[in-house]
């Protein structure tokens, strides 16, 4: 049985909450049964039983009476903001979605809908999902019907998602209108600096949908509430207690920095036209394969302090562009009162984090990124909310029922591992709040998409806690599935791509649920990409627990390629997760304390450092090349940032020492960090040139555990990774598809990348045919052609096929070593260089002021030509 009776009970509760069912104490059971959405796997007896329980649980509700909406409380299309019209059950049954379309066409019929539900596209891709057809039909019908309700009562999904134009503070003719959904409140006032925090003259009125509103007239033609002044929502709940809360839809919130643990205040944000940031640059085109730079603005300074949006825009964005990333993913944008939560305990969903500046400052950052050709994604947290009461959304929960709250009640509304609240995704006003939140960040700030955090927690009632997913489909499609959350995510992805068709939306999802990255119309949840979260776990396991001689090439290649067909992944070797306090970056795992004393180019590298730099490059590159259709790197890891991340907290005496990025390490020319940074830049440049990430051609022709060599093709390139600690192979035979002449495109052993320059870059490698044409079993490693290469220990080399018609063109990245960022040349200094004693190797001993970055990002033409001399990209 795929769904328990509690699931249908939740559906009925949702219908009652939406006003689609009358709240009468007695209803005809047959009518109630007919009104239930498709769920053929629940027995009639259990359905009726749970229905009776639901109805009885509602008997305490007062009968409905006709009440007009508050003045001005209608959207432009005339639909009321709230739960919409109330219908009797008989009316709902007799007219239930007779015009429901496959997605939106009101002229479609029930038969076309049923035909659509019988022919769900995902089954043609994965026939093994067919035993779960009833589950897919159920959730897809739930989605179609929910979307139809929104269209019928709110004027459409996009209109529904403009709640920020009605809720919170908005300028209307002659004054400021403030609205707040707080059905549990008995009385309400608006208080703030503007009225001396005395709300007696600013009492609010409540309508039948639990929405409080007030219009505050202008004073002498000016807003009664000054821009940037503090405000709060004061209300009395059922116990007679008055409480002050930050408005749920507040657009800015600040805290008094001079008071320890001071509560946040809501801020009325409505700058005059002269102070509003005006966007100057259009959104860049959506990249065919995202190369993502994950960044945290606050910790991006080299100094032990919180960095600002404008400093990040002016100082860090050029670094990102210089390393050939095409996308920036910003963490911790939504306001969160606890800095050490890394931004994941959100308190104010519509407010930018005030630690780094104002909303206008964030707009400046995004516009600057667009001017550099960088897409900007936002790390959005809709999986849970901060447990804070005084400054968070949780403060609106004063013990009321789930239908009158943003969150579920009891255990279902609390995440015991995260100590946070969990949304009720079946609630109409919760849907409005969250969907409008996505629209707000896209429309107001021009973000280009989102990375949704904590999707696994949303998908299952158990939230993935103490669950080891094995890939058994029964783990994904059962009574444990939270269909309310699934439907919300389907609506969210539909909305995002409706507002911005070129949006990039990524799911942080660890269970591997099929369909996450499949289009909604085909039965999927609609994300463009999912994060390949198993890959960094595999690398951490290898680095911590396995001897290098026991590394399995078959297991590595399997882990990197183990993803669902047609569902795109963003791969990464490490993100912020792997460097949180208690763990280390990959580079620090490899080199540990030697990073404090052995990173100088003025002396020979120790075996540990040499090994560490070599594997740092190989691990990140093979993850990029074989692990997905996109790639992600966390800020600083491109140059092997040492140590770990530790936000200021009581346990470290509120220190920022480990909550910053030491850019001085990569900017100092005599330190080896520049080698890893140069290779990271070259990896991205290789994809710019050959577009291998977007290619669907991916063939692992050899994963030899004895040789410790992996050979594969991605797009038109041949990749050879030799993980053996000692063995260099001369004349190593590698298979390929097309015959012809091959040359080196990228070589991790090049001098400029801290290598030994053992591979010749001007050597032509001619192919030889293998076996009988058209008979793969007679070929070499199932490839019809082969050529021989030199493969040094702990190196990776990429080969491209020379187009004889363009023999004179320079397709090799390594051929540009003398002109590609001269500041990153990696040759060991000669004997006349200053002695080691004249410099400090210690991380903290490098003076940050001595080598400030002088960055000049090359033009798009320069990137495209790959032939301009003396590209000056500074010492990055």
N, C-alpha and C positions, 0 to 999 in steps of 0.2 A: 504494500500500500504506500503510495507516494505522498499522501497528505493526511495528516491527522485531523480529527474533527475541530481541533482548535484553530486550524487554518481557515475553515469556512466560517467559523465564529468571528474571526478577525475581519473577514470580508464583510460580513453582515454588519458588524460594528462600524466599519468604515462607511457603509451605505447609510446607516442611521446618522453617523456624524456629519456626512455630507448633506443631510437633509433630503436624501432620496427616498427614505422610508419614514412614514409617519411614526412619531413616538407614542403611539396609542398603547394602552396597557394590554389590549386583546386584539389579536390579528388572526385571520384565517390561516391555518397551518399550510393548507394546500397552496395558497397564494405565496406564502413565504418560501416554500420549497421551490416553486416555479421561478421566484425572483433570484435565487442564488445563481451566481456565475457558474460556468462550466467547471465541474469537478466530479467526473463520473466515477472516480475511484473511492469516493466516500459512500458508505452504505446509507440507504434511506433512513434507517432507524437512527443512526448516529447523527445524521444531518438534522433530523427533526428534533432530536434530543438536545443538540447544542443550540438549535434555534429557540426552543422553549426557554432554555436557560438564559439566552441573550435577551429575549423579550422581558422575562421576569426581572432581569437585572436593570431594566430601564423603567420600571414602573414608578419609580420615585420622581421621574421627570415631570415637570409641570406641563399641562397641555399648551399647545401652540396658540398664539393669537396673532392676528394680522398687525404688523408694525411696519411703518414706512422706514426706509433707509434714512440715515442721517443726511442732512443737506450737503450736497456736493459729493456724496459718497457713491458715485457711479463712474464707470469707466467711459471713455469716449464713445463706445458702441452702445451704451445704454444698459449694459449688464451690471448688476449689483456686485460690488466687492463683498464677498462673504461666501456663504454656503450655497447661494443660489436659491431658486424657487423650490418650495416643498411640494411634493406630489404624494398622492395616496399610493399605496402599494398596487392597487388595481390599475391605476393609471400608468405606473411604471411598467407593470407586466404587459399591459396591452400595447404599449408603445415602445417597448424596450429596444432602443437602438435599431429600429427598422431601417434607418438610413446609414448604419455603420459601414464605412468603407474599409477596404483593405488597410488603409492608413488614414486618409482624410477625406475621401470623396463622399459627400453626403448623398449622392445619387445611387450609390451602390446598394445592393440588397443583402438580406441575410444569407441567401444562397451563395453569393460571391464571397462573403466573409467566411462561410463554412468551407468553401472550396479552397480559399487561401489558407485556412488553418489546417486543411488536410494535405497541403503541398508546401510545407515549410522548407525553405531552401537549404538549410544547414544539413538536412538529411542526405542530400545528394553529394555533399562533401564528405560527410562522415556517416555512412549507413549504420554504424554500430550504435548510433544515438536513437535509432528508430524504436527500440523497446521503451524509450522514455518520451514517446510522442505525446502522450496525454499530459505530461508535465509541461512540455513546450507549448501545447495548445492552450493549456490553462493560463500560463503566465502571459502568453501573447494576446489572448483574448482579454485578460485583465488590463493589459497595456492599451489595447485598441479602445476598450470601453472607457477607461480613465481619460484617455486623450479626447474621446468624443464628448464626455461630460464637460471637460474644460472648454472645448470648442462651443458647446451649447450654452454654457452658463457664464463663461468669461470672455468669449469673443476670440478664442484661439490660444494656443500654447504661448506664443510670443507676447500676446497681450496680457495673459495671466502672469507672465514672468516680468512684468513691469511694476511689480508691487511697490518698489521703492519710489514710484511717482505718486503713490497715495499714502503709504504708510511712512512712519517717521515724520520728519519735518520737511515740509514743502511750501514753497512760495506760491500762493494763489492770490487772486486779485484782492488787493486791499489788506493783505495780512499774511500771516504764517499759519498754516493748518498742520496740526500734529495729531496723528492717529496711532493707536497701539492696540494690538490684539491681546487682551488680558481678561478672558471670561471669568476667571476666579476672583477678580477684584470686585469689591462692593462699592467702593468710592475711589476716585482717582483725581490727581492734580498734576500740573506741570510746574516744576520749581527750578530755580536757577539763579544765576547772578542777576538776571534782569528783573526779578521780583523779590530780591533779598532772601531767597529760599523760603518764601512764605507763599504757599499755593492757595490760600483761602480765597483769593480773587481770581483764581484760574482753575476752577472746578471743571472737570471733563464730563461729557455725557456718553452713555453707553447705549449701543443699539442691540438689536436682537441677536446679532452674531458674536457678541462679546467684544466688539471693537469700541474703544473709547476714543473720543475726538474732541478737539477744541480749535476754534479759530481765534487767533490773537491779532487784533487789528493793529495796523501800522500807527505809529505816533509821529505826527507832523511829517507824514510822507516817508518815514524811515521804519525799517523793521523794528518791532518792539524787542526782539531778541537780537542783540548785536552779534555780528560775526565773531567766531572764536571765543564766545562766552560759554560758561559751563551750564549744563542743564541735567535734570534727572526726572524720572517718572516716579511719582509718589502715589502709592495706593494702599487701601485698607482691605485686608482679606477677611475670610470668614471668622477668624478668631478675634476680630476687632483690632488687630495690630496694624499699625501703619509702617510701611517699609519704603525705602528709597532704592530705586534701581536705575541702571543705565538703560536708556531706550533701546529696544531690540534692534531697531533699524538705524542706529546712530552711525554717522559717517566718519566720526573722528572721536577718539577718546584719549585723554592724557592723565598723567599722574604727577603729583608734586614730587620732584626729584630730591627735595630737601628733607622729606619725611620718610623714614624707613618703613617699608611695608604699607605705605599709604594706599588707600583705595583709589581706583580710577574714577574719573569723572567723564560723563558724556560732554561733548563739545558741539555746539551748533556751528556747522561749517557751511558758510555761504559767502565766499569772498567776493568783493566787488569785481566787476569785469576786468579792471586794470590789474588785479592780482591773480586772476585765474590763468592757469597755464593753457596755452593754445597749441594744439598739436600741429607740427610743421611737416611731418614726413608720413607718407603712406605706409601701410603695413607691407613688409617685403613678401615676395611670393613664397608659398609653402614649399619647403624643401622636399624633394622626393625621398630623401632619407635623412632624418634628423640626427645631427651630431650635437648632443646636448651638453651644455656646461651647467652643472648643478651648483647653485651659489646661494650663500646666506649673506645678505647685505651687512647685517650687524657685525659679523665676525670677519669681514673681508679686509679690515685694516691691518697693517703691519704693526700698529701700535696696540697696546693692551687697553682697548676701549671699544665702544660701539661706533661703527662706521655709519655714514649717512647715505641716503639715496643719491644725492648729487655727487658725493665723493666716489661712490661706486660707479656712477655713470661716467665720470671724467677720468678715473684712474684704472678701474678694473675692466670695464667694457672693452677698451682698446686692446688689453691683453688677450681677452677672449677672442676677439676678432683676429688678432695677429696669429693666434694658434689655429685658425681656420675652422672654428666651430660655427655652426649656422643657427643655433638655438640656445637661449639662456633660460634656465628653469630657476625661478626665484622661490626660495623657501621663506617661511615665517613672515609672509606679507600681511595676513589677517591678524588683527590685534590679539595679543595673548599677554595676560598680566604676568605670567611666570616665564621669564626669559629662558631659563634652563629647560623648558619643555621643547625647545627647538622649533617652537611655533605650532606644535600639534595639540595644545590645549587652548583652543580658540575661545576667547571671551566675547569679542565683538566682531561679527561676521562681515559687516559692511565697512568696517574701519581699517585703514592701513595702520601698520605698527608705528606708533608715534615715536618710538625710540630712535628711528632713523630719519624722521622728518614728517612733512605734511603730505596730504594727498597731492598737492601740486608738485611737490618734489618727486614723488613716485612717477607722476606723469612725465616729468622731465627725463627720468631714467629710461622709461619705456620708449619715449620719442627718440632719445639718443641711440638706443639699441636699434630701432628701426632705421635710423639714418646710417647705421653701420651694416645694414642688411641682416640683422639678427632678429629672429622671432623670439618672443618672450612668452614663456609658459608660467603659469602660477600653480604653486603647490596648494591645492584646495582641500580643505578638511570638512567633509560632510558625513563622515562616518561616526563622529561623536562630538561632544562639546565639553568645555571645561566644567568641572564640578563647582567652580566658584559661584557664590551666591551674590555677594555685594556688587560685583562688576561683570558678571556673566549672564548668559541666557538662562542659566539654571535658577537665577533669582526670581524668575516669573513662576516657578513651580512652588506652590505653597500648599501642596497636599491634595490638589484637585484630581479629578479623574483624567485618564489619558486623553480623552476626547477634547478636553479643555487645556491641554498642555502641549508643549513642543516635544515632550519626551514620553516614553512608556513609563508606566508606574512599576514599582516593585523591582524584582531582579531583572526583568526584561529591559528596564530602563537604565541599568547601571552596568558598566564594564568593570569588573572587579580587578583586572590586571592594570588597566589604564587609569582607574579612579576617575571616570568621566561618565557623562550622561549620554544616553542613546536615543536617537530621534524616533518618533512615531511616523514612519513614512506613509501610513495610510491616512493621515490627517490632512484635510484640505488646506488648512492654513500653514502647516509645515511644508507641504509641497510648494505653496506660494512663496514662502520665505526662502527655501533652498533654491528653487528654480530662478527666482528673482535675483538671488545672490550671484548666480552664474552670469545672468544677463548684465548685472551691475558691473562686474569686473571686465566683461567684454566690451560693453558699450561706453562706460565712463572712463576706463583706463586704457582701453585698446590692447588688452592682453590678446594673445594669439591662440590661446588654448589652455589646457589644464593638465596637471598630473593629479589624479584623484588618489588620496591617501586612504589606507586602511580598508580597501574594498573587501578583503576576505572577511573582516569583522562584520561588514554589512550583509554579506550574502548568506550567512548562516546564523541560526538562532544561537548556536554554541559559540559563534564568533571565532572559531578556529582554536579555541583555548584547549590545550591538551589533546589536540587532534593531529594525528600523523597521516596526512593525505598520501594515499598509495597510487592514485590514478584510477581506482575502481569507480566507474560511473555512478554506482549507487551512493557514493559519498557526496555527489554533487546534486542529485535529483531525488530528494526524499522529504520527509516531514521536517528535516533539519533546515531546509532551504527557506530563507525569508523572502517570500515572493513580493511582499510590499516593497522591500528594498530593491529587488530586481526590477520591478516596474518603475520605481523612481529613477534608477540609473538609465533605463531605456528612455524615459522621458527626458532626462538630462542630456543624453547624447543627441537625441532628436532635436532638442532646443538649441544646443550649442551649434550644431551643423546647419540649423535653419538660420540662425543669426549670422554665423560666419562659416560658410561652406568649406573654407580652407583651414579651419581650425585643426589643431593637433590635440588629441585627447588620449591620455595614457592612464592605464589602470595599474596601481600598485597592488597586485593580487598574487598570493603565494600558493593557493590551493590548486590552481591549474584548471579551474572550471571551464569546460568546453563552451565556446560561444562568446566568451568575453570580448574577443576581438572580431566578432562577426557582426555584420550589419543588422540593425533592428528588424528591417523588413524581411530578413531571412531567418528570423528566430533568435538572433544573437542579442547581446546587450549593447553593442554599438561603439565600443572603444576602437580607436585607430591602432593602438599598440598596447601591449602589456609589458611590464618590466620582467625581464628574465631573472627572477630573484634567486633561482637555484644556483646560478653560476658563481656569484661571489662566495656562497657557502661552500661550494666545491673547492675553490681556490684556498679559502681559509683552512679547510680540512687538510688539503695537501701540504700547505706551508707549515702547519702546526703539528701534524701527526704522521707524515710520511717522509721517509728517506727519499732523496731525489732519484736514487737508482731504482726505486720501486714504483715510480710514477707510471701509470698506465696510459699510454697514448690512446688506446681504444676507449677507455673510460672518459678521458678528457674530451675527445672528439664527440663521444656520445652525449656528454653533458652539455656541450655547446650547441649541438644540433637537435636536441630533444625538445622540439616545440611543435605546436599544432599547425598542420598544413593550412595555408591561407590566413592564419591569424598572426599578424606581425608582432615582433618582439623588439624591445630596446634592451640591448645587452650592456653589462657593465661588470668590471672586475671588482670594483669597490665604489661605494657611495658614502654618504655621511654616516650610514648605519655602521659600517665597518670600522669607523674611527672614533665612535663614541667612547667616553671614559670607560676603562676596563679592557679595551681592545686597542689595536694598533693599525696604522696604514700598512698596505702591502710592502712598501719600501722599508718601513720600520721593522716589520716582521722579518724581512730578508737581511737587513744590515744592523739593526738594533743600535747598540752603543757606538758602533763604528761611525755612525752618521754624525756623531759629535766631534770626532777627531780624524776621520780618514777620508774626507771628501775633497781634499785639496788636489788640484791638478799639478801642483809643484813637486809632488813626490809620486812614486809608483803606487797604484792602487793595491790594497791588500786583497788576497783571494776572496775574502768575504764581501768586500765592496764591489769587486769586479763581478762576482757571481750575482750580487744583489741588483746591480744596474742592468745586467744582461737579462735576468729573469723579470725584472720590473717591466722592461720593454716588451719582452715576449708575451708575458701574461696579458698585458693590456691589449696588445695588438691581435693576438689570436682570439681574444674575447670579442674584439671589434669585428674582425674579419669573418668569423665563423658563428658568432653567437646570436645574431639577429639581423633585423632590417633597419636598425638604428643603434646608436651608441651613446652612452652617458659617462661622464667623468665628473667627479666632485672637485670643487675648487681647491687647487693646490696639489692634487694627486698627479696632475700632468707632469710635475717636476719632482715627484717623490717626496712630498711634504712629510717630514718626520713626526714622530710622537703620536698624539691622540688629541681628541677634542674634549674639553671639559669646561662647561659654562660656569660662570661665577655662581657659587652656592655656598651654603654654610660650611660644607665639608672641605672646601678649599679656601676658606676665609674670603669668599667673594672675589676671587682673583680672575682677571681676564687673561692671564699669561698663556693659557692653553686654548683661549677662545679668540684666536686671531690667525692670520696667514702671514708667514715670514717670507714675503716677497724678496727680501734682501738676499736670500739664499740663491735664488735663481738669477737675480740681477748681478751677483758678484761673479766676475768673469773667471776667477781662478778656482771656483768650486764646481764640482761635478754635477750638480743639480741641473745645470744648463744642458747636459747631454740628454737627460730624460725628457726635458721640455722640448728640445729640438726634435726628438723622435716623435713626440706626441703631435707636434705641428706637422711633421712629415706624414704621419698616419692619416690625418685629416685631409692634407693636401692630396694624398694618393686617391682618396675617395672623391675629392673634387675633380680630379683628372679622369679617373676611370669609372666612377659611379658603381663601384662593386657592391655597396651596401643595398642598393635598390634592385640589384639583379636577382632573379629567381633561380639562376643557375648556381648551384652549390653542390659540389661533388667531392667527397672525401675518397680519394683513390688509394690512400695508404695510411694506416695507423699502426706502425711497427713498434711493438713493445720492446723488442730486442735492440733495435737501432735507436729507439727513443726519437723517432722521426714521424711527423705528420705531414702529409702532402695532400693539398686539396685545391680545387678550382673554385673561384668565386668570380662570376662574370667572365671576363676575358683574361683574368690574371691567374698565375700559378703561384701558390704559396708553399714554401718549404720551411718547416719549423724543426730544428734539431735541438731537442731538450737534453741530449746526452751531456753529462758534466765534463767528459773528457774526449770523446771520440770525434775526430774530424773525418769526414768521408770525401775522398777524391773520386770523381767520376760517378757520383751517386745518381742512379737512374730514377727519373721521375716521369710519370705518365702525363699525357695531355690530350686534349681533344683534337685541336687543329694542327696540321703540319705547318712547318715554316721555320722562321728564325726568331729566337727569343733572346731578350737582353734583360739586364737587371733594372727593375723599376725602383726598388727600395731595399736597402740592406742595413740591418741593425748593427752590423759589425763595422760600418763606415767610421772613419776617424771622427767625423763631426758628431756622431752619436756615442762617443766614448768607447768605440770598438778598436780593433787592431788592423782594420783595412786589409783583411785577407782575401776578400772576394773581388775579382776583377770586374770592373763595371763596363769596360769596353770590349768584353769578350762576346762573340756571337755564339749562340747555342743552337745548332741545327738539329731538327728532329729526324727520327728514323721511324718508319712504319713498323707496327707490331701486329703480328698474326694475320689472320685472314680478314679482309675488309667485310664488315657487316656481321662478324661472328665474335661477339664480345668475349666469350670464354677463351678465345685464342689470343686475346690482346694482353698487354702488360698492365696488370692491375685494372683490367676492364677498360683501359684507355687505348685508342687505336694508334697513338703515336707516343714517342718518348724522346727525352734528351737528357744529357748528363751534366751534372753541376758539381761544384765544390760546396760542401755543407760543413762549415766549422761548428765546433761544439758551442752550445748555448747561443745560437743565432737564428734569425729568421730572414729569409731573402724572398723577395717577390719578383716574378718575371712577367714581362709582357711580350706579346707577339708583335714583331716589327711588321708594319704595313709597308710592303715594297713600293707602293705608290707614293708613300710619304717618307721615304728613306732619310731625307734631309731634316725632318722635323725632330724635335727633342721631346720624346715621350718619357724619358727617364728622369725621375726626381733626383736620383743620385748624380746625374750629369750636371746638376745645377749647384753642386755643393759649394763652389767658389762664389756663386752669386746669390745664393739663397740665404739671406740673413747672415751677413759676415760676422756679426757679433756672436753667433752660435758656433763658430768653428771650433772643433773639438780636438785639434791636434795637440799632443803633449808639448808643453813649452820646452825650448832648448835650454842648454846648460847655463846660458847667460842670464836666464830669468832670476829674479830675486829668490833668495833662499827661503825655505819654509818658515824659519824663525821670524822672518819679517812680517809674517801674516798670522792671523788667528784662525784656526780651524773650527773653534767652538761655535755652535749655532748662535749663541748670544754675543759672540765676540765680533761678529761682522757688523760694521757700522752701517746702519740703514741709510744714513745721510750721504754716504760716499758714492753710492751708485743708484741714484734715483732713475726710474725708468724713463727713457726718452723714446716714446712709441709713436711710430708713424705707420698707420695701417695702409698697406698697399691697396691701390685701386682695384676695382673689379677687373679692369682690363689687364692689369698686371697678373692677377690670379689666373685669368684665362690664358694668357700668352705663355706663361712659365718661361719666358725667355729674356725678360728685361734684366739688364745688368744692375748690380749694386742695389738690390732692394733693401732699403734701410728700414728695418723693423725694430731697431733698438735692442737693448740687452734684456730680452724677455725669455 
